[in-house]
Amino acid sequence: MADDATGSSAVLSIQGEQQQETGRVRASDEDVDLYVDGVSDEVLACRERGRHLFPTIRQAGIHFNGVDRDGMLLRRLVCTCCTLAVKVEKWEGVRAGGRTRFRRVASNLEYRTGNDGEVYLAPSGRGHMTPRQIGDSVASKALAGQTLTALRKAANKAAAEAAAEKAAADKAAAEKAASKASGRSASKPAAKAPVKAAAKAPARSGGAAGKTRTTRARSAKGTG
């Protein structure tokens, strides 16, 4: 019970279905089951989710459906899931900086009856029904007739299959990465050996200077 109370107060929904339950009477499981049997899947989706789905201003645009006694502009939005909840917003316009800035100052929910007579709210006197209770009831009905032993066996089998699929996927990814790396290595050209600069031959000591000395020596010998 302590865990259930903590979970129900952790997230507050826009219609207040998950408010702290101090002083509120919780509906019995039997009453919740009766409610679940009598409403549509769309209503159950909103109930189990703990909130309604209203279009954003980008999706629906913005236009007003009336003006209240205080001069506030009224905007009405219908839940796109259950279609039974209507959010009524109050907007005001404030002149600032040479232009009018609009802001939403309040909102509340109204519930309407569906075309087939369906209603969103549970009958009065049955207590408060939390999203967790709704989900538990839906799950219990979906699993009716199945034993805990069979469910545990099926869950273990599903876990083993998921582990095998993950291992196979990891192996395939590793092989693909290795193949890609090998392909990159094969496509690279072989590195050329560095070319050494040819060593210059040293100048001969008996070059032009040697020839000059020999010529001078012969001249001197002839004149003597």
Secondary structure, 3 states (H helix, E strand, C coil): CHHHHHHHHHCCCCCCCCCCCCCCCECCHHHHHHHHHCCCHHHHHHHHHCCCCCCCHHHHCCCCCEECCCCCEEEEEECCCCCCEEEEEEEEEEEECCEEEEEEEEEEEEECCCCCCCCCCCCCCCCECCHHHHHHHHHHHHCCCCCHHHHHHHHHHHHHHHHHHHHHHHHHHHHHHHHHHHHHHHHCCCCCCCCCCCCCCCCCCCCHHHHHHHHHHHHHHHHC
